[in-house]
Amino acid sequence: LLLFLLLLLLLLYGWLEIIHQLILLGRNMNIVRSCNKAMGSPVNRVAIMAYYANRGTYSLNPLLHHLNSPASTHISEHNHQVNDPWHQIKWKAAYTEVLFRAQLFFIKCAYYSTKVWQMLNSLFGHKSKNFEELLEEGIANTIEAKLGFRINLDENGNAFG
């Protein structure tokens, strides 16, 4: 019983550490978002964070390390079929990577099209929303459509500060 309670306390302490780390991560992301928005979206923070999160996933996953080893490309000489148990994982990882890169490409296209639109509007003396403002508006509209309540935007169009 004492061992069980000790194990339970260690588990709860681990969860508390994860919760604290997630709160810190959320606050950090909010600071980066608000600074990027205040400066007129000079960088595509969504694409940058997604790219480095993807790199971190591949560097931490031992299954994906195996995909680049020479043993993972072994082909049988008798039937010319792949005998590697990692073969399907390799193709699935490649497929997932291609999908991710395509989504990242479309995010970059949306970002740069808003930058071009913003520059064209500024040439004619009009003000247009930057990428962060459009993201914030899209999040508010999605929350309203999915959950049924509206996030009130302030006079500057800010929903999250």
VEXDREN-2710 file (C-alpha; in Angstrom, 1 decimal):
% VEXDREN-2710
k/r/px/py/pz
1/LEU/0.0/0.0/0.0
2/LEU/2.8/2.4/0.9
3/LEU/4.5/1.6/-2.4
4/PHE/1.3/2.2/-4.3
5/LEU/0.9/5.6/-2.6
6/LEU/4.5/6.6/-3.3
7/LEU/4.0/5.6/-7.0
8/LEU/0.8/7.6/-7.1
9/LEU/2.5/10.7/-5.6
10/LEU/5.3/10.4/-8.2
11/LEU/2.8/10.1/-11.0
12/LEU/0.8/13.2/-9.7
13/TYR/4.1/15.1/-9.4
14/GLY/4.9/14.3/-13.0
15/TRP/1.5/15.5/-14.1
16/LEU/1.9/18.7/-12.2
17/GLU/5.3/19.3/-13.9
18/ILE/3.7/18.6/-17.3
19/ILE/0.9/21.0/-16.5
20/HIS/3.4/23.7/-15.5
21/GLN/5.4/23.2/-18.6
22/LEU/2.2/23.4/-20.8
23/ILE/1.2/26.7/-19.1
24/LEU/4.6/28.1/-19.7
25/LEU/4.5/26.9/-23.3
26/GLY/1.0/28.5/-23.8
27/ARG/2.1/31.8/-22.3
28/ASN/5.2/31.8/-24.5
29/MET/3.2/31.2/-27.6
30/ASN/0.8/33.9/-26.7
31/ILE/3.7/36.4/-26.2
32/VAL/5.1/35.5/-29.6
33/ARG/1.7/35.8/-31.2
34/SER/0.9/39.2/-29.7
35/CYS/4.4/40.6/-30.5
36/ASN/4.1/39.3/-34.1
37/LYS/0.6/40.9/-34.4
38/ALA/1.7/44.2/-32.9
39/MET/4.5/44.4/-35.4
40/GLY/2.3/43.7/-38.4
41/SER/3.2/40.0/-38.8
42/PRO/6.8/40.4/-40.0
43/VAL/7.4/36.6/-39.8
44/ASN/5.2/33.6/-40.5
45/ARG/5.3/32.2/-36.9
46/VAL/2.8/29.4/-37.7
47/ALA/5.0/27.9/-40.4
48/ILE/8.2/28.4/-38.4
49/MET/6.7/26.7/-35.3
50/ALA/5.2/23.9/-37.3
51/TYR/8.4/23.2/-39.2
52/TYR/10.5/23.0/-36.0
53/ALA/7.9/20.9/-34.2
54/ASN/8.0/18.5/-37.1
55/ARG/11.8/18.3/-36.9
56/GLY/11.6/17.7/-33.2
57/THR/9.2/14.8/-33.7
58/TYR/11.6/13.1/-36.1
59/SER/14.6/13.7/-33.9
60/LEU/12.9/12.2/-30.8
61/ASN/11.2/9.2/-32.4
62/PRO/13.5/6.1/-32.3
63/LEU/11.3/4.3/-34.9
64/LEU/12.0/7.1/-37.4
65/HIS/15.7/7.0/-36.7
66/HIS/15.7/3.4/-38.0
67/LEU/14.2/4.5/-41.3
68/ASN/17.5/6.0/-42.4
69/SER/19.7/3.0/-41.6
70/PRO/21.1/0.8/-44.3
71/ALA/19.5/-2.3/-42.9
72/SER/16.1/-0.8/-43.5
73/THR/16.5/-1.1/-47.2
74/HIS/17.3/-4.8/-47.4
75/ILE/15.7/-6.5/-50.4
76/SER/15.4/-10.3/-50.7
77/GLU/17.4/-11.7/-53.6
78/HIS/15.0/-14.6/-54.0
79/ASN/11.7/-13.0/-54.5
80/HIS/12.7/-9.3/-54.9
81/GLN/10.2/-8.2/-52.3
82/VAL/11.0/-6.1/-49.3
83/ASN/11.5/-8.2/-46.2
84/ASP/11.9/-5.2/-44.0
85/PRO/9.2/-4.9/-41.3
86/TRP/9.9/-1.1/-41.3
87/HIS/9.0/-0.9/-45.0
88/GLN/5.3/0.1/-44.4
89/ILE/6.3/2.5/-41.7
90/LYS/8.9/4.1/-44.0
91/TRP/6.3/4.7/-46.7
92/LYS/3.7/5.9/-44.2
93/ALA/6.3/8.4/-42.7
94/ALA/7.2/9.6/-46.2
95/TYR/3.5/10.1/-47.1
96/THR/2.9/11.9/-43.9
97/GLU/5.9/14.1/-44.5
98/VAL/4.7/15.0/-48.0
99/LEU/1.2/15.9/-46.7
100/PHE/2.8/18.0/-44.0
101/ARG/5.0/19.9/-46.5
102/ALA/2.0/20.5/-48.7
103/GLN/0.0/22.0/-45.8
104/LEU/3.0/24.1/-44.8
105/PHE/3.3/25.3/-48.4
106/PHE/-0.4/26.4/-48.4
107/ILE/0.1/28.2/-45.1
108/LYS/3.1/30.0/-46.6
109/CYS/1.0/30.9/-49.6
110/ALA/-1.8/32.3/-47.4
111/TYR/0.8/34.3/-45.4
112/TYR/2.5/35.8/-48.4
113/SER/-0.8/36.6/-50.2
114/THR/-1.9/38.6/-47.1
115/LYS/1.4/40.4/-47.2
116/VAL/1.0/41.3/-50.9
117/TRP/-2.6/42.3/-50.3
118/GLN/-1.5/44.5/-47.4
119/MET/1.2/46.2/-49.5
120/LEU/-1.2/46.8/-52.4
121/ASN/-3.8/48.3/-50.0
122/SER/-1.2/50.5/-48.4
123/LEU/-0.2/51.8/-51.9
124/PHE/-3.7/53.1/-52.4
125/GLY/-4.1/54.4/-48.8
126/HIS/-6.3/51.6/-47.5
127/LYS/-5.7/49.6/-44.3
128/SER/-6.1/45.9/-44.4
129/LYS/-5.7/43.2/-41.8
130/ASN/-2.4/41.3/-41.3
131/PHE/-2.0/37.6/-41.1
132/GLU/-2.3/37.4/-37.3
133/GLU/-5.5/39.5/-37.3
134/LEU/-7.0/37.2/-39.9
135/LEU/-6.0/34.1/-37.9
136/GLU/-7.6/35.6/-34.8
137/GLU/-10.8/36.4/-36.6
138/GLY/-10.9/32.9/-38.1
139/ILE/-10.4/31.3/-34.7
140/ALA/-13.3/33.4/-33.3
141/ASN/-15.6/32.5/-36.2
142/THR/-14.7/28.8/-35.8
143/ILE/-15.4/28.9/-32.1
144/GLU/-18.8/30.5/-32.8
145/ALA/-19.6/27.9/-35.5
146/LYS/-18.5/24.8/-33.5
147/LEU/-19.3/25.8/-29.9
148/GLY/-22.1/28.3/-30.4
149/PHE/-20.7/31.3/-28.5
150/ARG/-19.0/34.4/-29.8
151/ILE/-15.8/35.8/-28.5
152/ASN/-16.1/39.6/-28.2
153/LEU/-13.5/41.5/-30.1
154/ASP/-12.4/44.9/-28.8
155/GLU/-12.3/48.1/-30.9
156/ASN/-9.0/47.0/-32.4
157/GLY/-10.3/43.6/-33.3
158/ASN/-8.3/41.9/-30.6
159/ALA/-9.8/38.8/-29.1
160/PHE/-6.9/37.4/-27.1
161/GLY/-5.0/40.5/-26.0
END
